[in-house]
Amino acid sequence: MKHVTFKKMHGLGNDFVIIDGRETNPNLTPAALRAIGDRHRGVGYDQLIVLEPTDRADVFMRIYNSDGTEAEACGNATRCVAHLMMAELDQDTVVVETVAGLLKGSTVANGNVVIDMGLPKTEWQEIPLARTEDTLHVNLGAGPLSDPVAVNMGNPHVVFFVEDAEAIDLEKWGPVLEHDPLLPEKANISVASVMEDGNLRLRVWERGVGITLACGSAACATIVAATKRGLVDGEAKLYLNGGPLDMKWQEGGSAFMGGPVAFSFDGVLSKELLEGTR
């Protein structure tokens, strides 16, 4: 297999390997995805993105987690891809297609990239959950965590509101909840608390990845959940480990997420990584 080039980018430290597969798709195996994702022997990433051709949008982005599984949505990666496509096409708006649907991206005055992440899904079958539940008060918990809100933002999320998000041992309880039988497709697990200024502190255990510095789809799920619970009024800054995202959502509408993107470096994947043997 020939060497494959990539770009390394991140949104608030949520980092991505981005491969342009529009002319030649590398068709990476799960073993190759895990090898590339290894932060000691490979490149390391939270998600790997393969750009593919599409007739429905400016580009299709396929999303993989570092454990080799495919994901449906990734907000911060969408911002990075939208930034790349706007530069390539010399446009200030683009449409990015994902497995979860079409997402519109644009650049705002401060240089941040804003993504219309679409309509949240909040019915129990749409999350999906294994049984009928009130998704605003789900019967799910572990340790100090209970009474979450479930939201699907193209991928499943469970959001726990707590007094102090920093005090939760997310590394312990995240994987327990991710694999709970109530969540047949597993889920991203978030803990959020309301700050003194009315904004939100958010920490996320990402399905198939672990704790990440930022998660855009989790931020969308959290602004929806917090608004439905009456904790915020449809708009807030969400402070993740890697920094803040500007979030907006009103009942019946799309969730909007805005924040910075950054380029780290270009690289070439070795034959060993592509074969998953390193």
N, C-alpha and C positions, 0 to 999 in steps of 0.2 A: 504493500500500500504506500502511495506517495505521501510525503509530509503534508500536513494540513496546517494552514495559518489560522491565527485567531487574534482577537482583541480581548484584553482584560479591562473590564469597566466595573464601576460600582456606584450604587446610590446609597449614600450614608453608611458605607461599609458593607452593605449587602452586595456581595461581589459575584461577578459573572464572567465566564468564558463564553465569548460570542464567536461563532463560526459562520461564515458566509457559505451556505450550501445551495445557493440559488442555481449555480451552474453544475456543480458536482457535489452531491450529498455524501458525507463521509460514512453514513449508516453505522454509527457507533454502537457497539455491543454494550450490554450492561457492564461487562468486565472492563471495557475501555473507559466507560463513563466513570467507574469507580477509580480506575488508575489515574485518570486525568484529575479527578477530584481530590486525590490524596495530597494533603498540604505539605507532606514531607518528601514524597518521592515523585509527585506529579506537579501540577500547576496549583491546584486548590481552587475551589469555588463553592458558593452556596447553590447556584444553579448554572447549568450549561445550556446555552441557547444556540439552536441551529436555525439560521434564516433560510426559508424555502420560498419558491415562487408561488404566486396565487393570482387568480383573476378577480378576486373579491376586494383586494386592498392593496396598499403599497408594498406590503411584505407579509409573509406568514412567519411567526416565530414559534418553534417547537421547544418545549421547556423540559429539562431533565434535572432531577435532584442529584446530589452527590452520592446517593446510595444506588444510583442506576435506574431509579424509577422515573416514569414520566409524570409531570405535573400539568394541570390544566391552565393555571394562571400564575402570574408573578408581576405585581405592580411595579416594583423598582426596576426589574429587567425590561418591562415595557417602556418605561421612561428612557432607559439607556438606548434601546432599539429605536424608539421614536426620534431621539436626538441624532443618532447615526443617519437615519433615513431622511430627516429634514436637511441635514448637511449635504447628503448625497444628491437629493432632488432639488436643493435650493428652494425649499418651501418652509413656511412657518407652521403648517399643520400637516399631519399624515394620519393614515389609518393603518393600524397593525392588526392582523388577524391572528387569533390564537384558537386553541381547541375550544375555549370558552366563548368565543365570539369575536366581534369586531370592536376595537378600542381606538378612539380618536385621541391623538396627542397633539399638543401645541406648546409653543414657547411663550412665556410671559415676559413682562418688561424687565424683571430682575434676573433673567436668564434661566430661571427654573423651568422645568418641563412639567406640564399638567396633563394628566390622563383622565379621560372620562371612562371610568371603570365599569360603567353599565349599571343595570338595575340589580340590587341585591335580591336574593331569594331567601325567604324566611319560613316556608312551609316545611314541616318535618320530613316529607318525602323528598324535598328538593335539597336538603342538606348533604347527603341523606342521613336519617336516623333509622335505627332498626325497629322502632316502634313509635306509635303515636305519642307525641309530646307537645306541650306548649313551648315553642322555641324561644319565647321570652323568659321562661323560667324552666330550664331543662333539669330533669332529675338525674344529675350526673355530678360526681364529686370524687375527690381523693385528698386525704390529708386535710389541710386548712381550706381547700377550695370546694365551693358548692354553688348551686343556683346560677349557672351560666346562661348566656344567650347564645343561640346557634344561628349562624348566618352563612350562606353560600355566596361567595364573590367570584364564581367560576371554579372555586375549590372550597372545601368545607372548613369552617372556622368555629371554634367554641371560645367565647370570651367570658372570663371571670372578672367581676369587679370586686376589688379588695381595698382595704384601708391604705395599704402600703405595698405597691407592686415590688419595691426593692426587697421587701422582707420575705418574699415567697421563694422557696427552693425550687425553682423552675426546672433545674437539671434533674431533680428527683421526681417531681410530679408530672412534668411534661410528657415523658415517654409512657408513663402509666396511663394517662388520660388519652394520649394519641391512639393507643391500642385498645381502648375500652370496647367491649362488645356492642355498645350502643352506636358505635361509629364504624359501620361496615367498610367504608373507604378510608378509615382513619381521619384525622383532622389536625389542623394547626391549632395549637393551644396558646391562648393569650391571657395575660393578667394585666389589668389596668386599674389605675387609681386616679381620682380627681385631685389636681394640684390646687394650691391656694389661689392661683390666678384664674382658675376655671378651666384651664387646659388639662390634658391627660398625659400621664406617664404610662407607657406601654412597653411590656417585655413579651417576647414571642418565642415559643418552641415550635419550629417549623417541621411539619410532617416530612419525614425522609431526610432531614438535614440536622436538626438539633437547634440549639439557641443561636440566633443570628443577630447581627447588629441592627438590622431593620427588615421589615416585611411589609410591602405596600398593600397587598391584599388583606393582611391582618389589620392594618391601619384602617382600611375601608370597612371591614367587618366591625371594627371597634367604634367608628364614628356612627355607624348605623345602630349598633347595640346601645351605645350611650345615649343617642337621641331618642330611641324607643323607650329607654328606661327613664328619660327625663333628666339625665345628668348633664347634658349640654343641649344647646338650642340649635343643632344642625350645623355648627361650625366650630372648629377648635384646632389648635396645634396639638399634634400628638408627638411627644418626645420619646423616641426610641433610643436604644443603646447608642446608635450611631448619629443621632441628631433628630431635628424636628421635621415633620411633614405637615403641610397645610391641607386640612381635610374639610370637605363640605358634603352634606347630604340632607335632603328634605324628603319627607314621606312621599312615596310615589315616583321619585326621580332617581337619577343616576348618582353614584358616589364619585366625587372628584378628589384627586390626590395630586398635590404639587410639591416638588422638591428639586434639589440639585442632582446632577449626574457628574461623574468624573471618569476620565480615561486614565488607565494605569500604564499599560504597555502593550506592544504587539509581540507575538511569539509564533513559534512553529512547534507543532506537536511531533514528537519523535515516533519512529516506527514501533518502539517498545510500548509507548503509551497507547497508541492506536490499536495495538494488538492486545492490550490489557495484561502485558507480561511483566511490567516494571513494578 
